[in-house]
Amino acid sequence: MIKHILFDCDGVLVDTEITAAKVMVEALNDLGVKITLDHYLNNLSGSTFTTIIEMYLGNSFNGERRTTFLEETERKTVQKVEAIKGVENILGKLALPKSIVSNSHIWHVQHVTSKTGIDRFFTGHIFSSELVSRPKPFPDVYNLATHTLDLLPEALVAIEDSSTGVQAAVAAGIPVIGFTGASHILPGHDIKLAKSGAIETAGTMDKLLEVLNKLIKN
């Protein structure tokens, strides 16, 4: 029986992924790293900015320069944040306790959920990858949630929009629903999430509510 719902933040609760992608692609291009928006959306969505920096710029890009870069990209990302269409409705209808499990920093999650007004639905925990040694796609942050909530993985359900997130939940033994309703989602992404281990996918919040209610009743 499902007792607690775990929501990813960016791309599930708030529509920041497309903004983050555009900001990071532009910033990397300015530094001489030539990647396209399509490449980012297909391969890097769900990864932390820190992971992406290490992947393309290496450990030499560190110290104050890295800190300034991260602060600036984060500032630009959250300027235009909006809640995913229909998310307030679904959160209001779900009676089960809810927590957030994100690769983003805690202050980012607090900022974007407060700015969009959906923080009132989350009286539970914010589980951030900054609290563990490895971010998604590793299961560490989901393992932390399972341990902290004192629930078995099968008593939880996760909602993720990226293969990175789906893989993390699956590795932790938690059933996961893939959400494909954010503005950054490309055609065929539902198939990609299913191949990563999502038990079902939903393209709208109404569909997500339907899938969740079915799981909760079983």
C-alpha positions in Angstrom: 0.0 0.0 0.0 1.3 3.4 -1.0 1.8 5.6 2.1 3.8 8.6 0.9 4.4 10.3 -2.5 7.9 11.6 -3.5 7.9 14.4 -6.1 10.9 15.5 -8.1 11.0 19.3 -8.2 12.2 20.7 -11.5 10.1 19.4 -14.4 7.5 17.9 -12.2 6.4 20.6 -9.8 7.9 23.7 -11.4 8.6 24.3 -15.1 12.3 25.3 -14.8 14.0 22.6 -16.9 13.7 24.4 -20.2 14.9 27.7 -18.7 17.8 25.9 -17.0 18.7 24.2 -20.3 18.8 27.5 -22.2 20.8 29.2 -19.5 23.4 26.5 -19.2 23.8 26.0 -23.0 24.3 29.7 -23.5 26.8 29.8 -20.5 28.8 26.8 -21.8 28.9 28.2 -25.3 30.3 31.4 -23.9 33.1 29.4 -22.4 33.8 27.6 -25.6 31.8 24.4 -25.0 29.7 24.0 -28.1 26.6 22.0 -27.3 23.0 22.4 -28.6 19.8 22.8 -26.7 18.5 19.5 -28.2 21.7 17.7 -26.9 21.2 19.1 -23.5 17.5 18.1 -23.3 18.2 14.6 -24.6 21.2 13.9 -22.5 21.6 16.3 -19.5 18.2 17.0 -18.2 18.0 16.0 -14.5 21.7 16.4 -14.0 23.1 18.9 -11.5 24.8 22.0 -12.8 27.9 20.9 -10.9 27.9 17.5 -12.6 27.6 19.2 -16.0 30.4 21.6 -15.2 32.7 18.7 -14.2 31.7 16.8 -17.4 32.6 19.6 -19.8 35.0 21.9 -17.9 36.7 19.5 -15.5 38.2 20.1 -12.1 40.3 23.1 -13.3 37.1 25.2 -13.4 36.8 25.6 -9.6 37.0 28.0 -6.7 35.5 31.5 -7.0 35.1 31.2 -10.8 32.9 28.1 -10.4 30.9 29.6 -7.5 30.2 32.7 -9.5 29.2 30.7 -12.6 26.8 28.5 -10.5 25.2 31.5 -8.8 24.6 33.3 -12.0 23.1 30.4 -13.8 20.9 29.7 -10.9 19.7 33.3 -10.6 18.8 33.4 -14.3 17.0 30.0 -14.0 14.7 31.0 -11.2 13.7 34.4 -12.6 10.9 33.1 -14.7 9.8 30.0 -12.7 6.2 28.9 -13.0 4.3 25.9 -11.5 3.6 23.0 -13.9 0.0 23.5 -15.3 -2.5 21.7 -13.1 0.0 20.9 -10.3 -1.9 22.8 -7.6 -5.1 20.9 -8.4 -3.5 17.5 -8.1 -1.6 18.4 -4.9 -4.8 19.6 -3.3 -6.6 16.4 -4.2 -3.9 14.0 -2.9 -4.5 13.3 0.8 -1.3 11.3 1.3 1.7 13.0 2.8 4.2 14.3 0.2 7.9 15.1 0.1 10.3 16.5 -2.5 13.3 14.5 -3.7 15.5 16.6 -5.9 19.0 17.0 -7.4 18.7 20.7 -6.7 19.9 22.5 -3.6 17.5 22.8 -0.7 17.4 26.6 -1.0 16.5 26.3 -4.7 13.6 24.0 -3.9 12.4 26.3 -1.1 12.6 29.3 -3.4 10.8 27.9 -6.4 8.0 26.2 -4.4 7.5 29.4 -2.3 7.5 31.6 -5.4 4.9 29.5 -7.1 2.8 29.1 -4.0 2.9 25.3 -3.9 5.1 25.1 -0.7 1.9 24.9 1.4 1.3 21.4 0.1 4.6 20.1 1.4 4.7 19.8 5.2 7.1 16.9 4.9 10.8 16.8 4.0 12.9 18.1 1.2 15.5 15.5 0.3 18.3 17.1 -1.7 21.3 15.5 -3.4 23.4 18.0 -1.4 22.6 15.8 1.7 24.2 12.7 0.2 27.5 11.9 -1.5 26.1 11.0 -5.0 23.3 12.7 -6.9 20.7 11.0 -9.1 21.0 8.7 -11.1 22.5 7.1 -8.0 19.9 6.0 -5.5 21.4 7.8 -2.5 18.9 10.6 -2.1 16.0 8.1 -2.4 17.6 5.8 0.1 17.8 8.8 2.4 14.1 9.4 2.0 13.3 5.7 2.6 15.4 5.7 5.8 14.2 9.1 7.1 10.5 8.3 6.5 11.0 4.8 8.0 9.0 3.3 5.1 9.7 0.3 2.8 10.5 1.3 -0.8 7.2 -0.4 -1.9 5.2 1.9 0.4 6.5 4.9 -1.6 5.9 6.1 -5.2 8.2 8.6 -7.0 7.3 11.1 -9.8 10.2 11.9 -12.1 10.5 13.6 -15.5 14.0 12.5 -16.4 15.8 9.2 -17.0 18.3 10.3 -14.4 15.6 10.5 -11.8 13.8 7.3 -12.9 17.0 5.4 -12.7 17.6 6.7 -9.1 14.2 5.7 -7.9 14.4 2.3 -9.5 17.8 1.6 -8.0 16.3 2.4 -4.6 13.5 -0.1 -5.2 10.8 2.6 -5.4 8.1 2.4 -8.1 8.2 5.5 -10.2 5.8 7.2 -12.6 7.3 9.2 -15.5 5.9 12.7 -16.0 6.1 14.2 -19.5 4.0 17.3 -19.2 6.7 20.0 -18.7 7.7 22.4 -21.5 11.2 20.9 -22.1 9.9 17.4 -22.9 10.7 16.1 -26.4 8.6 13.6 -28.5 9.3 10.0 -27.5 10.4 10.9 -24.0 7.7 8.7 -22.5 9.3 5.7 -24.2 12.7 6.7 -22.8 11.3 6.9 -19.3 9.6 3.5 -19.6 12.9 2.0 -20.8 14.6 3.5 -17.7 12.1 1.7 -15.5 9.0 3.9 -15.1 6.0 1.6 -14.4 3.7 4.2 -16.2 3.9 7.6 -17.7 1.6 10.6 -17.6 1.6 13.6 -20.0 -0.7 15.8 -17.9 -1.4 16.3 -14.3 -4.9 14.9 -14.7 -3.5 11.7 -16.1 -0.9 11.6 -13.2 -3.7 11.9 -10.7 -5.5 9.1 -12.4 -2.4 6.8 -12.3 -1.7 7.7 -8.7 -5.2 7.1 -7.5 -5.1 3.6 -9.1 -1.8 2.8 -7.3 -3.1 4.1 -4.0 -6.2 2.0 -4.1 -4.4 -1.2 -4.9 
